[in-house]
Protein backbone atom coordinates (compact mmCIF):
# COMPACT_ATOMS: atom_id res chain seq x y z
CA UNK A 1 0.00 0.00 0.00
CA UNK A 2 2.87 2.37 0.82
CA UNK A 3 4.53 1.77 -2.54
CA UNK A 4 1.24 2.37 -4.33
CA UNK A 5 0.73 5.63 -2.44
CA UNK A 6 4.20 6.79 -3.39
CA UNK A 7 3.57 5.87 -6.99
CA UNK A 8 0.32 7.83 -6.95
CA UNK A 9 2.14 10.90 -5.61
CA UNK A 10 4.79 10.60 -8.32
CA UNK A 11 2.13 10.25 -11.01
CA UNK A 12 0.27 13.21 -9.52
CA UNK A 13 3.39 15.41 -9.70
CA UNK A 14 4.03 14.35 -13.28
CA UNK A 15 0.46 15.17 -14.22
CA UNK A 16 0.76 18.62 -12.57
CA UNK A 17 4.02 19.34 -14.42
CA UNK A 18 2.43 18.19 -17.67
CA UNK A 19 -0.60 20.41 -17.08
CA UNK A 20 1.68 23.33 -16.22
CA UNK A 21 3.68 22.72 -19.38
CA UNK A 22 0.52 22.61 -21.47
CA UNK A 23 -0.74 25.87 -19.94
CA UNK A 24 2.61 27.60 -20.52
CA UNK A 25 2.71 26.35 -24.10
CA UNK A 26 -0.84 27.57 -24.77
CA UNK A 27 -0.12 30.97 -23.20
CA UNK A 28 3.13 31.34 -25.15
CA UNK A 29 1.38 30.33 -28.34
CA UNK A 30 -1.08 33.16 -27.76
CA UNK A 31 1.34 35.80 -26.51
CA UNK A 32 4.13 35.42 -29.06
CA UNK A 33 1.94 36.11 -32.14
CA UNK A 34 0.31 38.97 -30.24
CA UNK A 35 3.71 40.54 -29.45
CA UNK A 36 4.83 40.09 -33.05
CA UNK A 37 1.64 41.77 -34.26
CA UNK A 38 2.16 44.70 -31.88
CA UNK A 39 5.80 45.16 -32.99
CA UNK A 40 4.88 44.97 -36.68
CA UNK A 41 2.03 47.39 -36.12
CA UNK A 42 4.33 49.94 -34.47
CA UNK A 43 6.91 49.59 -37.26
CA UNK A 44 4.20 49.96 -39.88
CA UNK A 45 2.89 53.13 -38.25
CA UNK A 46 6.40 54.64 -38.16
CA UNK A 47 7.17 53.75 -41.76
CA UNK A 48 3.79 55.02 -42.88
CA UNK A 49 4.31 58.33 -41.05
CA UNK A 50 7.77 58.69 -42.60
CA UNK A 51 6.34 57.94 -46.05
CA UNK A 52 3.59 60.52 -45.64
CA UNK A 53 6.11 63.14 -44.51
CA UNK A 54 8.38 62.37 -47.47
CA UNK A 55 5.43 62.60 -49.84
CA UNK A 56 4.36 65.91 -48.32
CA UNK A 57 7.89 67.31 -48.66
CA UNK A 58 8.12 66.24 -52.28
CA UNK A 59 4.71 67.70 -53.09
CA UNK A 60 5.71 70.98 -51.43
CA UNK A 61 8.87 71.04 -53.54
CA UNK A 62 6.95 70.32 -56.75
CA UNK A 63 4.42 73.06 -56.04
CA UNK A 64 7.20 75.57 -55.46
CA UNK A 65 9.59 74.60 -58.22
CA UNK A 66 7.59 72.47 -60.64
CA UNK A 67 9.96 69.50 -60.45
CA UNK A 68 8.53 66.18 -61.56
CA UNK A 69 11.59 64.11 -60.66
CA UNK A 70 10.90 61.12 -58.43
CA UNK A 71 13.78 62.03 -56.20
CA UNK A 72 12.77 60.38 -53.00
CA UNK A 73 12.24 57.02 -54.69
CA UNK A 74 15.18 57.26 -57.04
CA UNK A 75 17.19 54.08 -57.43
CA UNK A 76 20.75 54.38 -56.22
CA UNK A 77 23.16 54.32 -59.17
CA UNK A 78 25.20 51.19 -59.81
CA UNK A 79 28.65 52.08 -58.60
CA UNK A 80 30.15 49.35 -60.76
CA UNK A 81 28.52 50.59 -63.96
CA UNK A 82 30.54 51.88 -66.89
CA UNK A 83 31.62 55.50 -66.54
CA UNK A 84 32.25 56.18 -70.24
CA UNK A 85 35.91 56.77 -69.48
CA UNK A 86 35.11 59.96 -67.56
CA UNK A 87 37.71 60.38 -64.80
CA UNK A 88 36.59 60.44 -61.19
CA UNK A 89 38.16 63.08 -58.97
CA UNK A 90 38.20 60.71 -56.03
CA UNK A 91 40.30 58.31 -58.10
CA UNK A 92 42.81 61.00 -58.95
CA UNK A 93 41.57 61.50 -62.49
CA UNK A 94 42.03 65.28 -62.57
CA UNK A 95 45.27 66.96 -63.46
CA UNK A 96 44.09 70.57 -63.73
CA UNK A 97 44.66 72.69 -60.64
CA UNK A 98 41.42 74.66 -60.37
CA UNK A 99 42.90 76.91 -57.73
CA UNK A 100 45.16 78.38 -60.42
CA UNK A 101 42.27 79.57 -62.61
CA UNK A 102 42.39 83.33 -63.12
CA UNK A 103 39.47 84.76 -61.17
CA UNK A 104 40.62 88.35 -60.91
CA UNK A 105 37.66 89.56 -62.95
CA UNK A 106 35.07 87.10 -61.70
CA UNK A 107 33.12 89.19 -59.25
CA UNK A 108 36.17 89.32 -57.05
CA UNK A 109 36.57 93.07 -56.49
CA UNK A 110 40.05 93.75 -55.21
CA UNK A 111 39.29 97.43 -54.86
CA UNK A 112 36.77 97.05 -52.06
CA UNK A 113 37.63 99.65 -49.46
CA UNK A 114 37.82 98.83 -45.80
CA UNK A 115 37.24 95.40 -44.32
CA UNK A 116 38.63 92.23 -45.87
CA UNK A 117 36.13 89.39 -45.80
CA UNK A 118 37.41 85.83 -45.56
CA UNK A 119 35.04 82.92 -46.14
CA UNK A 120 36.35 79.55 -44.94
CA UNK A 121 34.60 76.79 -46.88
CA UNK A 122 34.78 73.01 -46.52
CA UNK A 123 33.86 70.59 -49.32
CA UNK A 124 32.94 66.88 -49.33
CA UNK A 125 31.70 66.43 -45.74
CA UNK A 126 30.47 65.30 -43.39
CA UNK A 127 33.41 63.09 -42.43
CA UNK A 128 35.10 61.64 -39.39
CA UNK A 129 36.65 65.08 -38.84
CA UNK A 130 33.55 67.27 -39.08
CA UNK A 131 32.91 67.31 -35.35
CA UNK A 132 36.53 68.25 -34.67
CA UNK A 133 36.40 71.03 -37.26
CA UNK A 134 33.23 72.34 -35.63
CA UNK A 135 34.92 72.22 -32.22
CA UNK A 136 37.83 74.30 -33.54
CA UNK A 137 35.48 76.84 -35.11
CA UNK A 138 33.49 77.08 -31.90
CA UNK A 139 36.60 77.57 -29.76
CA UNK A 140 37.66 80.45 -32.01
CA UNK A 141 34.17 81.97 -32.37
CA UNK A 142 34.28 81.59 -36.16
CA UNK A 143 31.49 80.73 -38.58
CA UNK A 144 32.23 78.86 -41.80
CA UNK A 145 30.46 77.36 -44.82
CA UNK A 146 30.12 73.62 -45.42
CA UNK A 147 29.41 72.42 -48.96
CA UNK A 148 28.22 68.95 -48.06
CA UNK A 149 27.31 65.78 -49.94
CA UNK A 150 24.47 63.35 -49.32
CA UNK A 151 25.45 60.85 -46.63
CA UNK A 152 22.36 59.23 -45.09
CA UNK A 153 24.40 57.19 -42.58
CA UNK A 154 23.02 57.71 -39.08
CA UNK A 155 26.48 58.62 -37.81
CA UNK A 156 26.45 61.83 -39.87
CA UNK A 157 22.97 63.10 -38.95
CA UNK A 158 24.22 64.97 -35.88
CA UNK A 159 27.00 66.60 -37.94
CA UNK A 160 24.51 68.04 -40.46
CA UNK A 161 22.35 69.34 -37.63
CA UNK A 162 25.26 70.76 -35.68
CA UNK A 163 26.48 72.72 -38.71
CA UNK A 164 23.11 74.46 -38.81
CA UNK A 165 22.53 74.73 -35.07
CA UNK A 166 25.88 76.45 -34.49
CA UNK A 167 25.26 79.13 -37.10
CA UNK A 168 27.36 77.90 -39.99
CA UNK A 169 26.12 78.02 -43.58
CA UNK A 170 24.96 74.75 -45.12
CA UNK A 171 25.76 74.55 -48.83
CA UNK A 172 25.43 71.81 -51.45
CA UNK A 173 28.22 69.89 -53.18
CA UNK A 174 26.18 67.21 -55.01
CA UNK A 175 24.54 64.18 -53.45
CA UNK A 176 26.74 61.43 -54.86
CA UNK A 177 29.96 63.33 -55.69
CA UNK A 178 30.33 60.97 -58.67
CA UNK A 179 31.50 63.19 -61.50
CA UNK A 180 30.74 60.74 -64.28
CA UNK A 181 27.10 60.51 -63.23
CA UNK A 182 26.43 64.09 -62.15
CA UNK A 183 27.84 65.62 -65.33
CA UNK A 184 26.57 63.00 -67.79
CA UNK A 185 23.46 65.04 -68.66
CA UNK A 186 21.37 67.98 -67.50
CA UNK A 187 18.71 65.60 -66.19
CA UNK A 188 21.30 63.69 -64.15
CA UNK A 189 22.56 66.94 -62.65
CA UNK A 190 19.00 68.04 -61.81
CA UNK A 191 18.16 64.72 -60.17
CA UNK A 192 21.32 64.76 -58.04
CA UNK A 193 20.73 68.39 -57.04
CA UNK A 194 17.08 67.84 -56.08
CA UNK A 195 17.89 64.68 -54.16
CA UNK A 196 20.51 66.48 -52.05
CA UNK A 197 18.36 69.52 -51.45
CA UNK A 198 15.43 67.50 -50.17
CA UNK A 199 17.72 65.25 -48.12
CA UNK A 200 19.21 68.29 -46.37
CA UNK A 201 15.77 69.81 -45.85
CA UNK A 202 14.48 66.61 -44.23
CA UNK A 203 17.61 66.26 -42.10
CA UNK A 204 18.09 69.86 -40.93
CA UNK A 205 15.00 71.84 -41.91
CA UNK A 206 17.21 74.13 -44.06
CA UNK A 207 16.32 74.79 -47.68
CA UNK A 208 19.88 75.10 -49.00
CA UNK A 209 20.54 77.69 -51.71
CA UNK A 210 24.33 77.81 -52.12
CA UNK A 211 26.06 75.34 -54.42
CA UNK A 212 29.60 74.37 -55.30
CA UNK A 213 30.19 72.32 -58.42
CA UNK A 214 32.31 69.21 -57.79
CA UNK A 215 35.62 70.16 -59.37
CA UNK A 216 34.51 73.79 -59.62
CA UNK A 217 32.56 75.42 -62.44
CA UNK A 218 35.75 75.33 -64.53
CA UNK A 219 36.02 71.53 -64.46
CA UNK A 220 36.94 69.86 -67.73
CA UNK A 221 34.79 66.79 -67.14
CA UNK A 222 31.19 67.90 -67.56
CA UNK A 223 29.52 66.69 -70.73
CA UNK A 224 26.99 69.47 -70.25
CA UNK A 225 27.80 73.12 -70.87
CA UNK A 226 28.27 74.61 -67.40
CA UNK A 227 26.18 77.57 -68.53
CA UNK A 228 23.18 75.24 -68.80
CA UNK A 229 23.79 74.02 -65.27
CA UNK A 230 24.16 77.61 -64.06
CA UNK A 231 20.84 78.53 -65.68
CA UNK A 232 19.21 75.59 -63.94
CA UNK A 233 20.58 76.72 -60.56
CA UNK A 234 19.30 80.25 -61.11
CA UNK A 235 15.86 78.80 -61.80
CA UNK A 236 15.87 77.10 -58.40
CA UNK A 237 17.00 80.22 -56.52
CA UNK A 238 20.47 78.75 -55.93
CA UNK A 239 23.82 80.50 -56.38
CA UNK A 240 27.08 78.72 -57.08
CA UNK A 241 30.41 79.60 -55.46
CA UNK A 242 33.92 78.72 -56.60
CA UNK A 243 37.04 79.99 -54.81
CA UNK A 244 40.03 82.28 -55.28
CA UNK A 245 42.22 80.77 -52.56
CA UNK A 246 42.85 77.05 -52.23
CA UNK A 247 44.45 75.08 -49.42
CA UNK A 248 45.46 72.56 -52.10
CA UNK A 249 44.78 69.92 -49.49
CA UNK A 250 43.53 67.61 -52.24
CA UNK A 251 47.04 67.41 -53.72
CA UNK A 252 49.49 64.63 -52.97
CA UNK A 253 52.17 65.50 -50.46
CA UNK A 254 50.27 68.27 -48.71
CA UNK A 255 51.25 68.96 -45.12
CA UNK A 256 50.00 71.06 -42.24
CA UNK A 257 52.62 73.65 -43.14
CA UNK A 258 51.87 73.76 -46.87
CA UNK A 259 48.13 74.06 -46.25
CA UNK A 260 48.72 76.91 -43.83
CA UNK A 261 50.99 78.73 -46.31
CA UNK A 262 48.63 78.22 -49.28
CA UNK A 263 45.90 80.03 -47.37
CA UNK A 264 47.52 82.58 -45.06
CA UNK A 265 50.10 83.77 -47.60
CA UNK A 266 47.37 84.44 -50.20
CA UNK A 267 44.70 86.11 -48.09
CA UNK A 268 46.46 89.54 -48.22
CA UNK A 269 46.20 89.50 -52.02
CA UNK A 270 42.42 89.94 -51.97
CA UNK A 271 39.74 91.95 -50.21
CA UNK A 272 37.18 89.22 -50.80
CA UNK A 273 38.58 85.74 -50.08
CA UNK A 274 36.68 82.52 -50.60
CA UNK A 275 38.94 79.78 -49.27
CA UNK A 276 38.65 76.18 -50.44
CA UNK A 277 39.37 73.39 -47.97
CA UNK A 278 38.16 69.82 -47.68
CA UNK A 279 36.38 67.91 -44.93
CA UNK A 280 37.25 64.29 -45.69
CA UNK A 281 38.68 61.22 -44.02
CA UNK A 282 42.10 61.71 -45.63
CA UNK A 283 42.41 65.40 -44.69
CA UNK A 284 43.95 65.17 -41.23
CA UNK A 285 46.50 67.82 -42.15
CA UNK A 286 43.72 70.31 -42.87
CA UNK A 287 42.29 69.86 -39.39
CA UNK A 288 45.73 70.22 -37.83
CA UNK A 289 46.43 73.45 -39.73
CA UNK A 290 43.04 75.05 -39.06
CA UNK A 291 43.70 76.62 -35.61
CA UNK A 292 46.83 78.41 -36.85
CA UNK A 293 45.07 79.52 -40.04
CA UNK A 294 42.22 81.06 -38.06
CA UNK A 295 44.55 82.69 -35.54
CA UNK A 296 46.72 84.41 -38.14
CA UNK A 297 43.87 85.51 -40.39
CA UNK A 298 42.10 87.10 -37.43
CA UNK A 299 45.35 88.88 -36.57
CA UNK A 300 45.41 90.65 -39.95
CA UNK A 301 44.31 94.29 -39.99
CA UNK A 302 40.69 94.97 -40.94
CA UNK A 303 40.01 91.30 -41.63
CA UNK A 304 37.03 89.22 -40.52
CA UNK A 305 36.06 85.58 -41.06
CA UNK A 306 32.40 85.16 -41.96
CA UNK A 307 30.08 82.52 -43.49
CA UNK A 308 28.55 82.83 -46.95
CA UNK A 309 25.19 84.60 -46.93
CA UNK A 310 22.86 86.21 -49.45
CA UNK A 311 25.08 89.30 -49.33
CA UNK A 312 28.26 87.45 -50.31
CA UNK A 313 29.68 88.29 -53.73
CA UNK A 314 30.21 84.95 -55.49
CA UNK A 315 33.64 84.17 -56.90
CA UNK A 316 32.84 82.19 -60.04
CA UNK A 317 35.38 80.72 -62.43
CA UNK A 318 32.93 80.56 -65.34
CA UNK A 319 30.80 83.58 -66.22
N, C-alpha and C positions, 0 to 999 in steps of 0.2 A: 504493500500500500504506500509506503514511504517513497519507493522508487517511482511509482506511478504519479504521485503528487509532485515530485520533483520534475518529472517529465512534462507534466501539465503546465508547471510554471515556466519551464523552458520554452514550450510551444507557445504559451501566452505572450512571452516577451518577443518571440520571433514574429508573432502575428502583429503585435503593437508596432514593432520596427517596420514591418512590411506596410502596415496602414500609414505610418508616418511618412515612409518613403513615397507611397502613392500620393498622399496629400501634397507633399513638397513638389513632386513631379507635376501634378495637376496645376498647382499654383504657379510654378515656374513656367509651365506651358502657356499660362494665361498672361503672366506678367511680361515675359520677354517680348512677345509680339507687340504688346501694348507700349512698352518702352521704345521699341524700334519705331513704332508708328508716331510716337510723340517726337522723337528725335528727327525723323524724316519730315514731319510736319513743320517743325521749327526751321529746319534747313530750307525747306521749300518757301516758307514765308520770307526768309532773309533774301534768298535768291530772287524771289518775285519782286520784293521791294527794290532791290538793286537794279533789276531789269527795268522796272517802271521809272526809276530815277534816271537811268541811262537814256531811256527812250525820251523822257521829258527834256533832258539836256540836249539831245540831238535835235529834237523838234524845235527847241528854242533857238538853236544855232541856225537851223534851216530857215526859220522865219526871219531871222536877222540878216543872214547873208545869202540865202537862196541856194545853199549847197545841197546837192542830192547824193553826195557820196555816202556809202554805207560804212562810215568810218568805224563805228563801235563794233561792228561785226566783221570787220575786214580780216581776211585770212593772213596770218603771218607769212612773210615771204620765205621761200626755200633758200636757206643760207648756202646750200650746196649747188644751187642752180648756176647756169652759165652766166657770166658777167659781160659777155661780148668784148672781152679783152680790155675793159675799162679799168684802169688801176684803182686800187682802194688805198686811201690815205693811211688807214690803219696798218696796211701791209707794206708801207714805205714806197708806194707807187708814184709819189710826187717828187719832182726834182726842183720845181720852181719855188723860190723863196718869196712868198707873198708879202712878207714884211718889207721887201725891197721895192715894191711897186711905188711909183711916184704919186703921192697923194697931195702934193703941195697945193693943187688947185681944186681939190675935191671937197669943197665945203669945209676946209680946214684953215680958217682965217688966222694967219700968223700976226696980223696987225691988231688983234683985239687988245684994247688998252686995259690996264689994270690986272685983275686976278687971273692967274693961270688955273685952268680946271683940268684935273687929272681923273680919268675914269678907269678904274681897275676892273677888268672883265676876265671872267673865267669860262672857258669852253669845255664841253664834253662831259660835265658832271651829271648827276652826283657820282662820287667815287668813295673809296675808303678814306680819302683825305678831306672830304667836304666838311665834316664836323670840325676837324682841326683848323681848317682855313677859317671857318666861321668863328671859332674861338679866338684866333689871332685878330680878326677884324673887330670882334667885340672888345677885346682887351685894349685895342688902339682907338676905339670909338670911330671906326671907319665903315662907311657903307660902300658896297661894290655891286657889280652886275654879274649875274650868272646866266650864261647862255647854255641851257641844259638840254639833254636828250631825253627820250622816253624810256624810263627804266621802272617797270611796274613791280619789281621785287619789293617785298615788304620792308626790307632793310633800308631802303632809300626813301620811304614815305616821310619819315621824320625830317630828313634833310631838305626835301622840297618845302615842307611846311616851315621849317626853321628859317630858310632863306627869306620867306615872305614875312614871317612873324617878327624877325629882327630888323626889318626895314630895308632889306636889300632889294634890288630890282631883279625880277624873274623874266629872263628872255628865252627865246627859242633857238635851238641849234639842230633841228630836224629830230624826228622820232627815232629813226633807225641808225642814222649816221653812216649809212651804206651808200657811198657815192654813186655806184653803178646803178642802183635802183632809184634813188632820189632824182638823179639828173637824166634818167632814161627818156622821160617825156614830161610834158606839162601836167598831164593827169596824174602821173606818179608823184610829182612834186606837190601837187595840190592835196593828194590823199595823205601823204606823209605829214604835211603841214597841219591839215585839219585834225589828224589823229593826235598829234602832239598837243595842239591847242586845247582840245577837249579833255585829253588826259590831264593836263596841268590844271584846267578849270575844275575837274572833278576831284583832284588831289588837294588843291590849295584854295580854290575859290577865286583865283586870279585869272582874268581873261587877258592873257599875255598879248602884247602888241609890239614887241621889239624882236627882231630876227637877225641872226647871223648865218650867212650861207656857209655850209661846211666847205672848207678850203677858201673861203672868201668869195666875194662877187667876181673876182678876177681869175677864178680857177679855170684851168684849161681842160677840164673833164666834161663839163655839162654838154649834153647833146642838144640842149634847148638854149636858145638865145637868152642870156641873163636878163635882157630887157623885158622879155615876156614874163619871166618870173617876177621881176620888179613890178611890172604892171599888175600882176596877180596880187602881190602883197599890198599894193596901194588900194586895191579894190576890197581888201579885207581890213583896212585901217591898221596895217602893220608897216613899220619902218625898218629897213635893214641897216645894220652898222658893221663896217669893216674896222680897220685899225690903222694908226700911223706910227705906233711903237709896238714892237714885238719882243717878248722875252726870249724868243727862239728856243723855248723849252721843249719843242717838238723835234729838235735837231739832235742827231747823235753826238755824244760827247759833251752835252751841256752840263754845267756844274752850278752850284749855288753862286759862285763868284761870277760866272759868265752871265747868268740870268740877271743878277743884280746889276751888272754893268750895262747890259743891253737895255735895261729900263731906265735906271737912274741917270746914266750918261746922256740919254736922249731926251728926257723930259724938258731940259732947258731950251731945246730947239723949237719948241712949240708953245703956243698959248692955250691950245685946245688939244689935250692928249688922250687918245683912247688906246689903252694898253692891253695887248693880247697876252693872256696866260692860259694855262690849261689845268683843269681839275681832273686828273686821271690817275689810275693806279700806278703808273710808271713815272709820275712827276713828283717824287719825293723832294728833289732839289728845289722845285718851285716853292713848296711849303717851307722849306728851310730858309730860303732867301726872303720870303715875304715880310717878316718883321723888320729886317734892315731896310728893305725897299720902302716900306711905309714910313719908317722913322726918318729917312733922309729926304723923302719927298715932302713930308710935312715940315721939315726944317728949311725948305727953300722959301725965299721971300715971295709973298703974295701968291701962294700956291695952296689950293685946297683939293682934297680927294672927295669926290661925290659920285653917286650912282647915276646911271642914265635915266632921264625923265623925258617928258614931252618937250621940254625946253632945250634938250641937248642937240646941238648941231651934229648931224651924222657924217662921219668920215666915211666916204664910199669910194671904193676903187674904180667902179664902173659907173659912169653917168652919161 
